[in-house]
């Protein structure tokens, strides 16, 4: 009989403790077990600071160059290469001028070719 009383007492203590901790966490704003896992966590810092997108490229706009790190002469050469259909040469020039990786340089040349940049 005393073993049953001890087990029931332990279960009650654990249950009350879990309920109290869950109540405190809800009041503090921590997500519960049924929260949406795709909502941003307000306690983690934003890996993409304001004004920067994925890859750390700052968007072009007033006062910002459309092609960061490229001189106007290089921009003209890249535009001419793209117009001639020589995308690979344009990508090589972008990489040589800016130090961009292959993917970023290709995305920039593709954006120029489609008129998005």
Long-range contacts (C-beta under 8 A, 24 or more apart in sequence): 55-104, 57-104, 60-117, 66-117, 67-108, 67-117, 68-98, 69-97, 69-98, 69-99, 69-100, 70-94, 70-97, 70-98, 71-97, 78-109, 78-112, 79-112, 82-109, 82-112, 82-113, 87-113
